[in-house]
């Protein structure tokens, strides 16, 4: 999932260089959403991983 976040971030940067405003905002928005989903899933997996070891 983090891989896709970076892919959309790169797409947003490349689109910004070429001046595609609508595509930049869409790709950046998708990258932001994917990053927060990854962050939430990562935190949940850390919590559940610690609970199983005890």
mmCIF entry with sequence, helices, sheets and N, C-alpha, C, O atoms, coordinates in Angstrom:
data_MODEL
# 
_entry.id   MODEL 
# 
_entity.id                         1 
_entity.type                       polymer 
_entity.pdbx_number_of_molecules   1 
# 
_entity_poly.entity_id                      1 
_entity_poly.type                           'polypeptide(L)' 
_entity_poly.nstd_linkage                   no 
_entity_poly.nstd_monomer                   no 
_entity_poly.pdbx_seq_one_letter_code       
;(UNK)(UNK)(UNK)(UNK)(UNK)(UNK)(UNK)(UNK)(UNK)(UNK)(UNK)(UNK)(UNK)(UNK)(UNK)(UNK)
(UNK)(UNK)(UNK)(UNK)(UNK)(UNK)(UNK)(UNK)(UNK)(UNK)(UNK)(UNK)(UNK)(UNK)(UNK)(UNK)
(UNK)(UNK)(UNK)(UNK)(UNK)(UNK)(UNK)(UNK)(UNK)(UNK)(UNK)(UNK)(UNK)(UNK)(UNK)(UNK)
(UNK)(UNK)(UNK)(UNK)(UNK)(UNK)
;
_entity_poly.pdbx_seq_one_letter_code_can   XXXXXXXXXXXXXXXXXXXXXXXXXXXXXXXXXXXXXXXXXXXXXXXXXXXXXX 
_entity_poly.pdbx_strand_id                 A 
# 
loop_
_entity_poly_seq.entity_id 
_entity_poly_seq.num 
_entity_poly_seq.mon_id 
_entity_poly_seq.hetero 
1 1  UNK n 
1 2  UNK n 
1 3  UNK n 
1 4  UNK n 
1 5  UNK n 
1 6  UNK n 
1 7  UNK n 
1 8  UNK n 
1 9  UNK n 
1 10 UNK n 
1 11 UNK n 
1 12 UNK n 
1 13 UNK n 
1 14 UNK n 
1 15 UNK n 
1 16 UNK n 
1 17 UNK n 
1 18 UNK n 
1 19 UNK n 
1 20 UNK n 
1 21 UNK n 
1 22 UNK n 
1 23 UNK n 
1 24 UNK n 
1 25 UNK n 
1 26 UNK n 
1 27 UNK n 
1 28 UNK n 
1 29 UNK n 
1 30 UNK n 
1 31 UNK n 
1 32 UNK n 
1 33 UNK n 
1 34 UNK n 
1 35 UNK n 
1 36 UNK n 
1 37 UNK n 
1 38 UNK n 
1 39 UNK n 
1 40 UNK n 
1 41 UNK n 
1 42 UNK n 
1 43 UNK n 
1 44 UNK n 
1 45 UNK n 
1 46 UNK n 
1 47 UNK n 
1 48 UNK n 
1 49 UNK n 
1 50 UNK n 
1 51 UNK n 
1 52 UNK n 
1 53 UNK n 
1 54 UNK n 
# 
_struct_asym.id          A 
_struct_asym.entity_id   1 
# 
loop_
_struct_conf.conf_type_id 
_struct_conf.id 
_struct_conf.pdbx_PDB_helix_id 
_struct_conf.beg_label_comp_id 
_struct_conf.beg_label_asym_id 
_struct_conf.beg_label_seq_id 
_struct_conf.pdbx_beg_PDB_ins_code 
_struct_conf.end_label_comp_id 
_struct_conf.end_label_asym_id 
_struct_conf.end_label_seq_id 
_struct_conf.pdbx_end_PDB_ins_code 
_struct_conf.beg_auth_comp_id 
_struct_conf.beg_auth_asym_id 
_struct_conf.beg_auth_seq_id 
_struct_conf.end_auth_comp_id 
_struct_conf.end_auth_asym_id 
_struct_conf.end_auth_seq_id 
_struct_conf.pdbx_PDB_helix_class 
_struct_conf.details 
_struct_conf.pdbx_PDB_helix_length 
HELX_P HELX_P1 AA1 UNK A 2  ? UNK A 18 ? UNK A 2  UNK A 18 1 ? 17 
HELX_P HELX_P2 AA2 UNK A 21 ? UNK A 53 ? UNK A 21 UNK A 53 1 ? 33 
# 
_struct_conf_type.id          HELX_P 
_struct_conf_type.criteria    ? 
_struct_conf_type.reference   ? 
# 
loop_
_atom_site.group_PDB 
_atom_site.id 
_atom_site.type_symbol 
_atom_site.label_atom_id 
_atom_site.label_alt_id 
_atom_site.label_comp_id 
_atom_site.label_asym_id 
_atom_site.label_entity_id 
_atom_site.label_seq_id 
_atom_site.pdbx_PDB_ins_code 
_atom_site.Cartn_x 
_atom_site.Cartn_y 
_atom_site.Cartn_z 
_atom_site.occupancy 
_atom_site.B_iso_or_equiv 
_atom_site.pdbx_formal_charge 
_atom_site.auth_seq_id 
_atom_site.auth_comp_id 
_atom_site.auth_asym_id 
_atom_site.auth_atom_id 
_atom_site.pdbx_PDB_model_num 
ATOM 1   N N  . UNK A 1 1  ? 0.829  -1.189  0.000   1.00 0.00 ? 1  UNK A N  1 
ATOM 2   C CA . UNK A 1 1  ? 0.000  0.000   0.000   1.00 0.00 ? 1  UNK A CA 1 
ATOM 3   C C  . UNK A 1 1  ? 0.875  1.256   0.000   1.00 0.00 ? 1  UNK A C  1 
ATOM 4   O O  . UNK A 1 1  ? 0.557  2.252   -0.649  1.00 0.00 ? 1  UNK A O  1 
ATOM 5   N N  . UNK A 1 2  ? 1.962  1.186   0.727   1.00 0.00 ? 2  UNK A N  1 
ATOM 6   C CA . UNK A 1 2  ? 2.866  2.330   0.741   1.00 0.00 ? 2  UNK A CA 1 
ATOM 7   C C  . UNK A 1 2  ? 3.479  2.543   -0.643  1.00 0.00 ? 2  UNK A C  1 
ATOM 8   O O  . UNK A 1 2  ? 3.771  3.672   -1.036  1.00 0.00 ? 2  UNK A O  1 
ATOM 9   N N  . UNK A 1 3  ? 3.669  1.451   -1.371  1.00 0.00 ? 3  UNK A N  1 
ATOM 10  C CA . UNK A 1 3  ? 4.181  1.540   -2.734  1.00 0.00 ? 3  UNK A CA 1 
ATOM 11  C C  . UNK A 1 3  ? 3.241  2.373   -3.612  1.00 0.00 ? 3  UNK A C  1 
ATOM 12  O O  . UNK A 1 3  ? 3.691  3.237   -4.364  1.00 0.00 ? 3  UNK A O  1 
ATOM 13  N N  . UNK A 1 4  ? 1.927  2.107   -3.513  1.00 0.00 ? 4  UNK A N  1 
ATOM 14  C CA . UNK A 1 4  ? 0.958  2.839   -4.317  1.00 0.00 ? 4  UNK A CA 1 
ATOM 15  C C  . UNK A 1 4  ? 0.899  4.299   -3.913  1.00 0.00 ? 4  UNK A C  1 
ATOM 16  O O  . UNK A 1 4  ? 0.647  5.168   -4.748  1.00 0.00 ? 4  UNK A O  1 
ATOM 17  N N  . UNK A 1 5  ? 1.130  4.574   -2.634  1.00 0.00 ? 5  UNK A N  1 
ATOM 18  C CA . UNK A 1 5  ? 1.172  5.965   -2.194  1.00 0.00 ? 5  UNK A CA 1 
ATOM 19  C C  . UNK A 1 5  ? 2.287  6.716   -2.909  1.00 0.00 ? 5  UNK A C  1 
ATOM 20  O O  . UNK A 1 5  ? 2.093  7.836   -3.382  1.00 0.00 ? 5  UNK A O  1 
ATOM 21  N N  . UNK A 1 6  ? 3.451  6.091   -2.981  1.00 0.00 ? 6  UNK A N  1 
ATOM 22  C CA . UNK A 1 6  ? 4.573  6.736   -3.655  1.00 0.00 ? 6  UNK A CA 1 
ATOM 23  C C  . UNK A 1 6  ? 4.345  6.834   -5.159  1.00 0.00 ? 6  UNK A C  1 
ATOM 24  O O  . UNK A 1 6  ? 4.779  7.799   -5.788  1.00 0.00 ? 6  UNK A O  1 
ATOM 25  N N  . UNK A 1 7  ? 3.669  5.847   -5.741  1.00 0.00 ? 7  UNK A N  1 
ATOM 26  C CA . UNK A 1 7  ? 3.368  5.908   -7.177  1.00 0.00 ? 7  UNK A CA 1 
ATOM 27  C C  . UNK A 1 7  ? 2.479  7.110   -7.479  1.00 0.00 ? 7  UNK A C  1 
ATOM 28  O O  . UNK A 1 7  ? 2.754  7.867   -8.410  1.00 0.00 ? 7  UNK A O  1 
ATOM 29  N N  . UNK A 1 8  ? 1.409  7.293   -6.694  1.00 0.00 ? 8  UNK A N  1 
ATOM 30  C CA . UNK A 1 8  ? 0.527  8.435   -6.929  1.00 0.00 ? 8  UNK A CA 1 
ATOM 31  C C  . UNK A 1 8  ? 1.218  9.751   -6.612  1.00 0.00 ? 8  UNK A C  1 
ATOM 32  O O  . UNK A 1 8  ? 0.922  10.766  -7.243  1.00 0.00 ? 8  UNK A O  1 
ATOM 33  N N  . UNK A 1 9  ? 2.127  9.757   -5.653  1.00 0.00 ? 9  UNK A N  1 
ATOM 34  C CA . UNK A 1 9  ? 2.889  10.964  -5.358  1.00 0.00 ? 9  UNK A CA 1 
ATOM 35  C C  . UNK A 1 9  ? 3.784  11.338  -6.538  1.00 0.00 ? 9  UNK A C  1 
ATOM 36  O O  . UNK A 1 9  ? 3.884  12.513  -6.892  1.00 0.00 ? 9  UNK A O  1 
ATOM 37  N N  . UNK A 1 10 ? 4.424  10.362  -7.138  1.00 0.00 ? 10 UNK A N  1 
ATOM 38  C CA . UNK A 1 10 ? 5.275  10.621  -8.301  1.00 0.00 ? 10 UNK A CA 1 
ATOM 39  C C  . UNK A 1 10 ? 4.424  11.091  -9.480  1.00 0.00 ? 10 UNK A C  1 
ATOM 40  O O  . UNK A 1 10 ? 4.826  11.992  -10.216 1.00 0.00 ? 10 UNK A O  1 
ATOM 41  N N  . UNK A 1 11 ? 3.255  10.488  -9.660  1.00 0.00 ? 11 UNK A N  1 
ATOM 42  C CA . UNK A 1 11 ? 2.357  10.925  -10.724 1.00 0.00 ? 11 UNK A CA 1 
ATOM 43  C C  . UNK A 1 11 ? 1.951  12.382  -10.511 1.00 0.00 ? 11 UNK A C  1 
ATOM 44  O O  . UNK A 1 11 ? 1.887  13.162  -11.462 1.00 0.00 ? 11 UNK A O  1 
ATOM 45  N N  . UNK A 1 12 ? 1.678  12.739  -9.263  1.00 0.00 ? 12 UNK A N  1 
ATOM 46  C CA . UNK A 1 12 ? 1.293  14.117  -8.960  1.00 0.00 ? 12 UNK A CA 1 
ATOM 47  C C  . UNK A 1 12 ? 2.436  15.085  -9.248  1.00 0.00 ? 12 UNK A C  1 
ATOM 48  O O  . UNK A 1 12 ? 2.212  16.173  -9.779  1.00 0.00 ? 12 UNK A O  1 
ATOM 49  N N  . UNK A 1 13 ? 3.646  14.695  -8.901  1.00 0.00 ? 13 UNK A N  1 
ATOM 50  C CA . UNK A 1 13 ? 4.801  15.570  -9.144  1.00 0.00 ? 13 UNK A CA 1 
ATOM 51  C C  . UNK A 1 13 ? 5.049  15.743  -10.641 1.00 0.00 ? 13 UNK A C  1 
ATOM 52  O O  . UNK A 1 13 ? 5.303  16.853  -11.108 1.00 0.00 ? 13 UNK A O  1 
ATOM 53  N N  . UNK A 1 14 ? 4.974  14.644  -11.389 1.00 0.00 ? 14 UNK A N  1 
ATOM 54  C CA . UNK A 1 14 ? 5.194  14.720  -12.833 1.00 0.00 ? 14 UNK A CA 1 
ATOM 55  C C  . UNK A 1 14 ? 4.098  15.553  -13.492 1.00 0.00 ? 14 UNK A C  1 
ATOM 56  O O  . UNK A 1 14 ? 4.376  16.354  -14.385 1.00 0.00 ? 14 UNK A O  1 
ATOM 57  N N  . UNK A 1 15 ? 2.857  15.366  -13.056 1.00 0.00 ? 15 UNK A N  1 
ATOM 58  C CA . UNK A 1 15 ? 1.757  16.148  -13.623 1.00 0.00 ? 15 UNK A CA 1 
ATOM 59  C C  . UNK A 1 15 ? 1.911  17.625  -13.283 1.00 0.00 ? 15 UNK A C  1 
ATOM 60  O O  . UNK A 1 15 ? 1.570  18.484  -14.096 1.00 0.00 ? 15 UNK A O  1 
ATOM 61  N N  . UNK A 1 16 ? 2.420  17.930  -12.092 1.00 0.00 ? 16 UNK A N  1 
ATOM 62  C CA . UNK A 1 16 ? 2.640  19.333  -11.714 1.00 0.00 ? 16 UNK A CA 1 
ATOM 63  C C  . UNK A 1 16 ? 3.714  19.969  -12.593 1.00 0.00 ? 16 UNK A C  1 
ATOM 64  O O  . UNK A 1 16 ? 3.611  21.141  -12.955 1.00 0.00 ? 16 UNK A O  1 
ATOM 65  N N  . UNK A 1 17 ? 4.731  19.206  -12.930 1.00 0.00 ? 17 UNK A N  1 
ATOM 66  C CA . UNK A 1 17 ? 5.798  19.725  -13.784 1.00 0.00 ? 17 UNK A CA 1 
ATOM 67  C C  . UNK A 1 17 ? 5.255  20.089  -15.166 1.00 0.00 ? 17 UNK A C  1 
ATOM 68  O O  . UNK A 1 17 ? 5.639  21.105  -15.745 1.00 0.00 ? 17 UNK A O  1 
ATOM 69  N N  . UNK A 1 18 ? 4.352  19.244  -15.690 1.00 0.00 ? 18 UNK A N  1 
ATOM 70  C CA . UNK A 1 18 ? 3.801  19.494  -17.014 1.00 0.00 ? 18 UNK A CA 1 
ATOM 71  C C  . UNK A 1 18 ? 2.577  20.399  -16.999 1.00 0.00 ? 18 UNK A C  1 
ATOM 72  O O  . UNK A 1 18 ? 2.062  20.747  -18.062 1.00 0.00 ? 18 UNK A O  1 
ATOM 73  N N  . UNK A 1 19 ? 2.098  20.789  -15.818 1.00 0.00 ? 19 UNK A N  1 
ATOM 74  C CA . UNK A 1 19 ? 1.035  21.766  -15.718 1.00 0.00 ? 19 UNK A CA 1 
ATOM 75  C C  . UNK A 1 19 ? -0.384 21.236  -15.773 1.00 0.00 ? 19 UNK A C  1 
ATOM 76  O O  . UNK A 1 19 ? -1.304 21.979  -16.117 1.00 0.00 ? 19 UNK A O  1 
ATOM 77  N N  . UNK A 1 20 ? -0.582 19.978  -15.443 1.00 0.00 ? 20 UNK A N  1 
ATOM 78  C CA . UNK A 1 20 ? -1.929 19.412  -15.409 1.00 0.00 ? 20 UNK A CA 1 
ATOM 79  C C  . UNK A 1 20 ? -2.498 19.586  -14.004 1.00 0.00 ? 20 UNK A C  1 
ATOM 80  O O  . UNK A 1 20 ? -2.289 18.736  -13.138 1.00 0.00 ? 20 UNK A O  1 
ATOM 81  N N  . UNK A 1 21 ? -3.218 20.685  -13.774 1.00 0.00 ? 21 UNK A N  1 
ATOM 82  C CA . UNK A 1 21 ? -3.693 21.045  -12.441 1.00 0.00 ? 21 UNK A CA 1 
ATOM 83  C C  . UNK A 1 21 ? -4.695 20.072  -11.853 1.00 0.00 ? 21 UNK A C  1 
ATOM 84  O O  . UNK A 1 21 ? -4.587 19.703  -10.684 1.00 0.00 ? 21 UNK A O  1 
ATOM 85  N N  . UNK A 1 22 ? -5.677 19.648  -12.653 1.00 0.00 ? 22 UNK A N  1 
ATOM 86  C CA . UNK A 1 22 ? -6.698 18.737  -12.148 1.00 0.00 ? 22 UNK A CA 1 
ATOM 87  C C  . UNK A 1 22 ? -6.132 17.380  -11.795 1.00 0.00 ? 22 UNK A C  1 
ATOM 88  O O  . UNK A 1 22 ? -6.513 16.785  -10.787 1.00 0.00 ? 22 UNK A O  1 
ATOM 89  N N  . UNK A 1 23 ? -5.234 16.893  -12.609 1.00 0.00 ? 23 UNK A N  1 
ATOM 90  C CA . UNK A 1 23 ? -4.610 15.594  -12.359 1.00 0.00 ? 23 UNK A CA 1 
ATOM 91  C C  . UNK A 1 23 ? -3.722 15.650  -11.119 1.00 0.00 ? 23 UNK A C  1 
ATOM 92  O O  . UNK A 1 23 ? -3.628 14.674  -10.374 1.00 0.00 ? 23 UNK A O  1 
ATOM 93  N N  . UNK A 1 24 ? -3.080 16.777  -10.903 1.00 0.00 ? 24 UNK A N  1 
ATOM 94  C CA . UNK A 1 24 ? -2.220 16.938  -9.723  1.00 0.00 ? 24 UNK A CA 1 
ATOM 95  C C  . UNK A 1 24 ? -3.036 16.820  -8.453  1.00 0.00 ? 24 UNK A C  1 
ATOM 96  O O  . UNK A 1 24 ? -2.651 16.097  -7.534  1.00 0.00 ? 24 UNK A O  1 
ATOM 97  N N  . UNK A 1 25 ? -4.149 17.514  -8.390  1.00 0.00 ? 25 UNK A N  1 
ATOM 98  C CA . UNK A 1 25 ? -4.956 17.478  -7.166  1.00 0.00 ? 25 UNK A CA 1 
ATOM 99  C C  . UNK A 1 25 ? -5.558 16.098  -6.946  1.00 0.00 ? 25 UNK A C  1 
ATOM 100 O O  . UNK A 1 25 ? -5.653 15.645  -5.805  1.00 0.00 ? 25 UNK A O  1 
ATOM 101 N N  . UNK A 1 26 ? -5.965 15.423  -8.008  1.00 0.00 ? 26 UNK A N  1 
ATOM 102 C CA . UNK A 1 26 ? -6.537 14.081  -7.870  1.00 0.00 ? 26 UNK A CA 1 
ATOM 103 C C  . UNK A 1 26 ? -5.482 13.083  -7.395  1.00 0.00 ? 26 UNK A C  1 
ATOM 104 O O  . UNK A 1 26 ? -5.737 12.304  -6.476  1.00 0.00 ? 26 UNK A O  1 
ATOM 105 N N  . UNK A 1 27 ? -4.313 13.099  -8.007  1.00 0.00 ? 27 UNK A N  1 
ATOM 106 C CA . UNK A 1 27 ? -3.258 12.150  -7.634  1.00 0.00 ? 27 UNK A CA 1 
ATOM 107 C C  . UNK A 1 27 ? -2.740 12.437  -6.231  1.00 0.00 ? 27 UNK A C  1 
ATOM 108 O O  . UNK A 1 27 ? -2.459 11.505  -5.478  1.00 0.00 ? 27 UNK A O  1 
ATOM 109 N N  . UNK A 1 28 ? -2.609 13.690  -5.873  1.00 0.00 ? 28 UNK A N  1 
ATOM 110 C CA . UNK A 1 28 ? -2.154 14.036  -4.533  1.00 0.00 ? 28 UNK A CA 1 
ATOM 111 C C  . UNK A 1 28 ? -3.188 13.633  -3.486  1.00 0.00 ? 28 UNK A C  1 
ATOM 112 O O  . UNK A 1 28 ? -2.828 13.182  -2.399  1.00 0.00 ? 28 UNK A O  1 
ATOM 113 N N  . UNK A 1 29 ? -4.453 13.793  -3.804  1.00 0.00 ? 29 UNK A N  1 
ATOM 114 C CA . UNK A 1 29 ? -5.513 13.378  -2.887  1.00 0.00 ? 29 UNK A CA 1 
ATOM 115 C C  . UNK A 1 29 ? -5.519 11.878  -2.673  1.00 0.00 ? 29 UNK A C  1 
ATOM 116 O O  . UNK A 1 29 ? -5.673 11.409  -1.545  1.00 0.00 ? 29 UNK A O  1 
ATOM 117 N N  . UNK A 1 30 ? -5.353 11.125  -3.741  1.00 0.00 ? 30 UNK A N  1 
ATOM 118 C CA . UNK A 1 30 ? -5.297 9.665   -3.626  1.00 0.00 ? 30 UNK A CA 1 
ATOM 119 C C  . UNK A 1 30 ? -4.079 9.246   -2.826  1.00 0.00 ? 30 UNK A C  1 
ATOM 120 O O  . UNK A 1 30 ? -4.169 8.348   -1.988  1.00 0.00 ? 30 UNK A O  1 
ATOM 121 N N  . UNK A 1 31 ? -2.941 9.882   -3.069  1.00 0.00 ? 31 UNK A N  1 
ATOM 122 C CA . UNK A 1 31 ? -1.728 9.551   -2.325  1.00 0.00 ? 31 UNK A CA 1 
ATOM 123 C C  . UNK A 1 31 ? -1.902 9.838   -0.839  1.00 0.00 ? 31 UNK A C  1 
ATOM 124 O O  . UNK A 1 31 ? -1.441 9.066   0.002   1.00 0.00 ? 31 UNK A O  1 
ATOM 125 N N  . UNK A 1 32 ? -2.561 10.935  -0.515  1.00 0.00 ? 32 UNK A N  1 
ATOM 126 C CA . UNK A 1 32 ? -2.785 11.289  0.891   1.00 0.00 ? 32 UNK A CA 1 
ATOM 127 C C  . UNK A 1 32 ? -3.699 10.270  1.571   1.00 0.00 ? 32 UNK A C  1 
ATOM 128 O O  . UNK A 1 32 ? -3.430 9.845   2.695   1.00 0.00 ? 32 UNK A O  1 
ATOM 129 N N  . UNK A 1 33 ? -4.774 9.880   0.896   1.00 0.00 ? 33 UNK A N  1 
ATOM 130 C CA . UNK A 1 33 ? -5.703 8.908   1.456   1.00 0.00 ? 33 UNK A CA 1 
ATOM 131 C C  . UNK A 1 33 ? -5.009 7.568   1.667   1.00 0.00 ? 33 UNK A C  1 
ATOM 132 O O  . UNK A 1 33 ? -5.160 6.952   2.722   1.00 0.00 ? 33 UNK A O  1 
ATOM 133 N N  . UNK A 1 34 ? -4.251 7.114   0.675   1.00 0.00 ? 34 UNK A N  1 
ATOM 134 C CA . UNK A 1 34 ? -3.548 5.836   0.800   1.00 0.00 ? 34 UNK A CA 1 
ATOM 135 C C  . UNK A 1 34 ? -2.525 5.874   1.923   1.00 0.00 ? 34 UNK A C  1 
ATOM 136 O O  . UNK A 1 34 ? -2.342 4.881   2.628   1.00 0.00 ? 34 UNK A O  1 
ATOM 137 N N  . UNK A 1 35 ? -1.857 7.006   2.097   1.00 0.00 ? 35 UNK A N  1 
ATOM 138 C CA . UNK A 1 35 ? -0.873 7.111   3.165   1.00 0.00 ? 35 UNK A CA 1 
ATOM 139 C C  . UNK A 1 35 ? -1.538 6.992   4.527   1.00 0.00 ? 35 UNK A C  1 
ATOM 140 O O  . UNK A 1 35 ? -1.024 6.294   5.401   1.00 0.00 ? 35 UNK A O  1 
ATOM 141 N N  . UNK A 1 36 ? -2.669 7.657   4.724   1.00 0.00 ? 36 UNK A N  1 
ATOM 142 C CA . UNK A 1 36 ? -3.344 7.576   6.018   1.00 0.00 ? 36 UNK A CA 1 
ATOM 143 C C  . UNK A 1 36 ? -3.935 6.196   6.266   1.00 0.00 ? 36 UNK A C  1 
ATOM 144 O O  . UNK A 1 36 ? -3.942 5.730   7.406   1.00 0.00 ? 36 UNK A O  1 
ATOM 145 N N  . UNK A 1 37 ? -4.430 5.531   5.226   1.00 0.00 ? 37 UNK A N  1 
ATOM 146 C CA . UNK A 1 37 ? -4.915 4.158   5.388   1.00 0.00 ? 37 UNK A CA 1 
ATOM 147 C C  . UNK A 1 37 ? -3.755 3.250   5.780   1.00 0.00 ? 37 UNK A C  1 
ATOM 148 O O  . UNK A 1 37 ? -3.902 2.406   6.664   1.00 0.00 ? 37 UNK A O  1 
ATOM 149 N N  . UNK A 1 38 ? -2.597 3.414   5.128   1.00 0.00 ? 38 UNK A N  1 
ATOM 150 C CA . UNK A 1 38 ? -1.425 2.634   5.476   1.00 0.00 ? 38 UNK A CA 1 
ATOM 151 C C  . UNK A 1 38 ? -1.015 2.894   6.924   1.00 0.00 ? 38 UNK A C  1 
ATOM 152 O O  . UNK A 1 38 ? -0.690 1.958   7.654   1.00 0.00 ? 38 UNK A O  1 
ATOM 153 N N  . UNK A 1 39 ? -1.027 4.146   7.336   1.00 0.00 ? 39 UNK A N  1 
ATOM 154 C CA . UNK A 1 39 ? -0.634 4.497   8.691   1.00 0.00 ? 39 UNK A CA 1 
ATOM 155 C C  . UNK A 1 39 ? -1.566 3.865   9.723   1.00 0.00 ? 39 UNK A C  1 
ATOM 156 O O  . UNK A 1 39 ? -1.101 3.334   10.732  1.00 0.00 ? 39 UNK A O  1 
ATOM 157 N N  . UNK A 1 40 ? -2.860 3.917   9.481   1.00 0.00 ? 40 UNK A N  1 
ATOM 158 C CA . UNK A 1 40 ? -3.830 3.320   10.406  1.00 0.00 ? 40 UNK A CA 1 
ATOM 159 C C  . UNK A 1 40 ? -3.644 1.806   10.472  1.00 0.00 ? 40 UNK A C  1 
ATOM 160 O O  . UNK A 1 40 ? -3.646 1.231   11.561  1.00 0.00 ? 40 UNK A O  1 
ATOM 161 N N  . UNK A 1 41 ? -3.485 1.157   9.321   1.00 0.00 ? 41 UNK A N  1 
ATOM 162 C CA . UNK A 1 41 ? -3.292 -0.294  9.317   1.00 0.00 ? 41 UNK A CA 1 
ATOM 163 C C  . UNK A 1 41 ? -1.983 -0.686  9.997   1.00 0.00 ? 41 UNK A C  1 
ATOM 164 O O  . UNK A 1 41 ? -1.917 -1.719  10.665  1.00 0.00 ? 41 UNK A O  1 
ATOM 165 N N  . UNK A 1 42 ? -0.953 0.119   9.835   1.00 0.00 ? 42 UNK A N  1 
ATOM 166 C CA . UNK A 1 42 ? 0.320  -0.146  10.478  1.00 0.00 ? 42 UNK A CA 1 
ATOM 167 C C  . UNK A 1 42 ? 0.191  -0.070  12.000  1.00 0.00 ? 42 UNK A C  1 
ATOM 168 O O  . UNK A 1 42 ? 0.702  -0.932  12.714  1.00 0.00 ? 42 UNK A O  1 
ATOM 169 N N  . UNK A 1 43 ? -0.486 0.954   12.488  1.00 0.00 ? 43 UNK A N  1 
ATOM 170 C CA . UNK A 1 43 ? -0.672 1.112   13.934  1.00 0.00 ? 43 UNK A CA 1 
ATOM 171 C C  . UNK A 1 43 ? -1.518 -0.029  14.497  1.00 0.00 ? 43 UNK A C  1 
ATOM 172 O O  . UNK A 1 43 ? -1.216 -0.558  15.567  1.00 0.00 ? 43 UNK A O  1 
ATOM 173 N N  . UNK A 1 44 ? -2.574 -0.406  13.782  1.00 0.00 ? 44 UNK A N  1 
ATOM 174 C CA . UNK A 1 44 ? -3.413 -1.522  14.232  1.00 0.00 ? 44 UNK A CA 1 
ATOM 175 C C  . UNK A 1 44 ? -2.614 -2.816  14.275  1.00 0.00 ? 44 UNK A C  1 
ATOM 176 O O  . UNK A 1 44 ? -2.762 -3.599  15.214  1.00 0.00 ? 44 UNK A O  1 
ATOM 177 N N  . UNK A 1 45 ? -1.773 -3.053  13.281  1.00 0.00 ? 45 UNK A N  1 
ATOM 178 C CA . UNK A 1 45 ? -0.971 -4.274  13.283  1.00 0.00 ? 45 UNK A CA 1 
ATOM 179 C C  . UNK A 1 45 ? 0.069  -4.264  14.396  1.00 0.00 ? 45 UNK A C  1 
ATOM 180 O O  . UNK A 1 45 ? 0.396  -5.321  14.937  1.00 0.00 ? 45 UNK A O  1 
ATOM 181 N N  . UNK A 1 46 ? 0.590  -3.104  14.747  1.00 0.00 ? 46 UNK A N  1 
ATOM 182 C CA . UNK A 1 46 ? 1.518  -3.031  15.880  1.00 0.00 ? 46 UNK A CA 1 
ATOM 183 C C  . UNK A 1 46 ? 0.811  -3.364  17.185  1.00 0.00 ? 46 UNK A C  1 
ATOM 184 O O  . UNK A 1 46 ? 1.350  -4.090  18.020  1.00 0.00 ? 46 UNK A O  1 
ATOM 185 N N  . UNK A 1 47 ? -0.392 -2.835  17.361  1.00 0.00 ? 47 UNK A N  1 
ATOM 186 C CA . UNK A 1 47 ? -1.147 -3.076  18.589  1.00 0.00 ? 47 UNK A CA 1 
ATOM 187 C C  . UNK A 1 47 ? -1.530 -4.538  18.703  1.00 0.00 ? 47 UNK A C  1 
ATOM 188 O O  . UNK A 1 47 ? -1.349 -5.133  19.766  1.00 0.00 ? 47 UNK A O  1 
ATOM 189 N N  . UNK A 1 48 ? -2.047 -5.130  17.658  1.00 0.00 ? 48 UNK A N  1 
ATOM 190 C CA . UNK A 1 48 ? -2.471 -6.520  17.709  1.00 0.00 ? 48 UNK A CA 1 
ATOM 191 C C  . UNK A 1 48 ? -1.279 -7.455  17.799  1.00 0.00 ? 48 UNK A C  1 
ATOM 192 O O  . UNK A 1 48 ? -1.387 -8.526  18.397  1.00 0.00 ? 48 UNK A O  1 
ATOM 193 N N  . UNK A 1 49 ? -0.154 -7.084  17.225  1.00 0.00 ? 49 UNK A N  1 
ATOM 194 C CA . UNK A 1 49 ? 1.052  -7.909  17.324  1.00 0.00 ? 49 UNK A CA 1 
ATOM 195 C C  . UNK A 1 49 ? 1.585  -7.956  18.733  1.00 0.00 ? 49 UNK A C  1 
ATOM 196 O O  . UNK A 1 49 ? 2.028  -9.010  19.190  1.00 0.00 ? 49 UNK A O  1 
ATOM 197 N N  . UNK A 1 50 ? 1.555  -6.847  19.426  1.00 0.00 ? 50 UNK A N  1 
ATOM 198 C CA . UNK A 1 50 ? 2.005  -6.803  20.821  1.00 0.00 ? 50 UNK A CA 1 
ATOM 199 C C  . UNK A 1 50 ? 1.077  -7.598  21.726  1.00 0.00 ? 50 UNK A C  1 
ATOM 200 O O  . UNK A 1 50 ? 1.536  -8.257  22.659  1.00 0.00 ? 50 UNK A O  1 
ATOM 201 N N  . UNK A 1 51 ? -0.209 -7.542  21.464  1.00 0.00 ? 51 UNK A N  1 
ATOM 202 C CA . UNK A 1 51 ? -1.183 -8.223  22.318  1.00 0.00 ? 51 UNK A CA 1 
ATOM 203 C C  . UNK A 1 51 ? -1.018 -9.733  22.222  1.00 0.00 ? 51 UNK A C  1 
ATOM 204 O O  . UNK A 1 51 ? -1.197 -10.425 23.224  1.00 0.00 ? 51 UNK A O  1 
ATOM 205 N N  . UNK A 1 52 ? -0.687 -10.260 21.066  1.00 0.00 ? 52 UNK A N  1 
ATOM 206 C CA . UNK A 1 52 ? -0.561 -11.708 20.882  1.00 0.00 ? 52 UNK A CA 1 
ATOM 207 C C  . UNK A 1 52 ? 0.702  -12.253 21.557  1.00 0.00 ? 52 UNK A C  1 
ATOM 208 O O  . UNK A 1 52 ? 0.717  -13.421 21.946  1.00 0.00 ? 52 UNK A O  1 
ATOM 209 N N  . UNK A 1 53 ? 1.722  -11.478 21.703  1.00 0.00 ? 53 UNK A N  1 
ATOM 210 C CA . UNK A 1 53 ? 2.975  -11.940 22.300  1.00 0.00 ? 53 UNK A CA 1 
ATOM 211 C C  . UNK A 1 53 ? 2.884  -12.083 23.809  1.00 0.00 ? 53 UNK A C  1 
ATOM 212 O O  . UNK A 1 53 ? 3.608  -12.889 24.394  1.00 0.00 ? 53 UNK A O  1 
ATOM 213 N N  . UNK A 1 54 ? 2.021  -11.325 24.445  1.00 0.00 ? 54 UNK A N  1 
ATOM 214 C CA . UNK A 1 54 ? 1.933  -11.321 25.918  1.00 0.00 ? 54 UNK A CA 1 
ATOM 215 C C  . UNK A 1 54 ? 1.192  -12.493 26.427  1.00 0.00 ? 54 UNK A C  1 
ATOM 216 O O  . UNK A 1 54 ? 1.027  -12.641 27.638  1.00 0.00 ? 54 UNK A O  1 
# 
